[in-house]
């Protein structure tokens, strides 16, 4: 499992960084594909729970927000978001009127949650890369910071702290393999490497330090949120797209929140 994870990371990691550097459609299309696959996995998980979510309804709604985040201003994006929410509500009303579901309110809530997470929050992948200054550098920094935090937490929790400090489960019901030691190790190493990357990318060190610390502390919550859904659905992974890594949703569950929080921090503080 560890070898599979390492091979996937070493293969796809450099490619992802190159696409971030290129930007434009070279960046938009691969990210849109990953988000689309994650949306399909989200629908599958919610249907395993017993909710009547619909991929044909959800996919157009989230694609509209990705395109808006890439090419339109905030006002038009807000209008499209309202229209998409109305579209989802119409689907819920149709389910009830046709007596297609006994859990219409839960169906509606699951659709809105997927739309917000994968459409609006997910759209910040494109907003971050669309910053007016240092766009590819900030995007690269945030993604690398999240990946390194996740990898450091995995390595520290699995290999380095067991004999020295023991293993203390962080959230045993949601994710039995996550440890307190791994979480702390992820914060320390993730933040340190983020600062080092900021020096290489010539980004402001204080802002990079703040982003690295914030990302490493908060991003695991995204992973745990999807873990909750997977537990309810009785699934170990959201999919099998990446051997050793799970599905597309497993790969972006933390990252989607990191890029969103970093985007607002950069816009408001820089």
N, C-alpha and C positions, 0 to 999 in steps of 0.2 A: 504493500500500500504506500509506504513512504517513497519507494523508488518511482512508482507511478506518479505520485504527486510531484516529485522533483523533476521528472522528465517533462511532464505537461507544463510546469512553470518555466523551465528553461527553454522550452520550445516556443510557447505562445507569449511569454513575457516580453522578449525583445521585439516580436512582431507588433504587439499591442503598443509598445512605446514608439515604434516607428510610425504607426498609424496616428497616434496622438500628435506627433511632430508634423505629419503631413496635413492633418486637419481636413476641412471641407467634406466632400462625399467619401473620401478615403477613411475618414473617422466616423461620419454619420452612419453610413450603411452597415458596417460591422457592429456598431453599438446598437443600432436599431434591430438587427437580426438577433443579437443576444437578448435584448429586452423583449422581443417578440417571442422567443423561445421560453423566456422566463414567464411571460404572460400565459402561455399555453400550459406550462407546468403548474402555475398558480391555479388555473381553472381546474386542472386534473385533481389537484390536492383538495380543493374545496368541494368538488363533486364526490370525492371519497368520504368527506365528512358527511355528505348528504344534502348539500345545498345545490340548487338548480342554477348555477352560474353558466353563462353562455360565452364561448370564445368568439363566435361571429358578431356578438354585440360589443364585447370588450375590446377586441383588436382594433376596429376602426376608431374607437374613442381614444385609445392610447396613442395610436399612430398620429392622429391629428395634433395631439399635444407635443409629440416629439418634433414634428415638422414646425410647429409654432415656436418651440424653444430654439430651433435652429435658425429660422428665417424671419419670424415676426416679432413685433414689439409686445410689451406686456399687456396693453389694452386689448389687442386682437387675441392674444393668448387667453386672456380672461373671458372674452366673449365665447371663444371656442370651448373653453372649459365648462361654461354654463350650458351651452348647447349639448355637450357630451353628457353632462349629468342629467339633463332632461331626457336624453335618449335612453339612458340606463333606467330612469324612473318609469318611462313608458314601457320598457320591457317588464319591469316588476308589476305594473298595472295589468299588462297583458297576461302574465302568469296567473294573477289572481282571478281575473275575469274569465279565463278559460279553464280555471280550476286545474292548472298544471302542476301545482306545488302546494304542499301543506306548510311550507316554511318560507312564505313569500318575503316577510320582513328580513329574515336571515339571508335569503338570497339577494335581496336588494342591498343589504349592508355589506355582504361579501363582494358584490360587484363594485360598489362605491370604493371599498377599501382597496381592491385591486387596481381600480382606475387611479386613485390618488397615489398609491405606492409606485406603480409601474408607469403611469402616465405623467402625472404632475411632478412627483419626486424624481422619477426616472428621467424626466426632461432636463434635469439639471446637469446631466452628463454633457449636454449640448450647450447649455448656458455657461458652464464653466469654461469650456473650450472656446466659447464665443466672446470672452472678455476682451476688452479693447487693448489691454497691455499685458504682456508676459503670459498670454493665454496658454500656450502649449507647456510652458515651464510650470505654471501653477497646476495644470491638469496632471502633468506627469508626477509632480511632487505628491499630490493628494492620493493618486492611485498607488504609487509606490509605497507611500506611508501606510496605507491600509493593507496592502499585500504583505509588507514586512511585519506589521503588527500581528496579522493573522498567522503568518509563518513562525514568527518568534514565539507566540503564545503556544502554538502546536509543539514546537521543538522543545521549548523549556518545560512545558507541562508533561510531555511524553518521555523525554530522554534525560534531562539535566537535573531535575529537582527531586526525583523520586527517592534516591538514596540519601541526599543531603538534608532535605527538609520534610520528606514524606509527601503525600499527595492529599490535598484538601479540596474536595469537590466544590466548585463555585455555585452551580445550579443543578443539583443532581436529578431533579425531575425533568427539566428541560433538555439538558445536555450533560449526561454523566461523565463524558470525557474531558470537559472543561474543568480546569483547576484554578485555585486562587494563585498558585505559584506561576502558572502559565499566563494568567491575566496580568499579574504584576510584571513578569518578564516581557510581555508584549508591550506594555506601556513604556518601560525603560528603554528597551532596544528600539522600538518603533519611533520613539521621540528622538533618540540619539541619532539614528540613521536619517531621519527627516531633516535634522539640522545639517548633517553632513551633505545630504543631497542639495539642500538650499545653497550651500557654499559652492558646489559644483555648478548649479544652475543660475547662480548669481541672483538669488532672491533675498529679500529682507530677512535677516536671521531671527529677529524678534517675532515677526509674524509667522515664520516657518516653525519656530519653537512652539508658539501658541497653537497653530494648526496641528502639528504633530502630537502634542499632548492631548488636545481635544479629540482628535480622531482616534488615538489609541485608547482613550478612556471610554468613548461613547460608541464607536463603531460596532463593538461586540453586541450591542443591544439589537442591531438589525439582524444579526445572525440568530439571536435568541427569539426574536419575533417570528421568524420563519420556522424555527425549531418548534415553537408552540403550535403552529399550523400543521407541521409534519406529525407531531405527536397526536394531535386530534385526528389526523387522517390515517394514522397507523403506518406511516412511511418513514424509512431511514433517510432517504435522500429525495430531493424534488425531482430528480431525473438521473440519467446516466450518460449525459453528453460528454463529460470529461472523466475518464477513468481515474479513480482515486480522489476525485474532487466533487463528484455528484453532478447535478444538473446546472443549467444556466442560472436558475434562481438561487441555488446554493452559492454560486460564484459572485453574485452581485448583492446579496442580502445586506452585507455590511457596507459595501462600496457605494451603494446608491445613497445612503445617508451621509457618508463621508463627503462626497462631492457636493451634496446639497448644503450641508453646514459650512463647508469650506467656501463655497460660492458666496454665501451671504456674509461670512466673516470678511472675505476679501473686498467685497463691494462696499460694505459699511465701514471698514476700518482703514483700508488702503487709501 
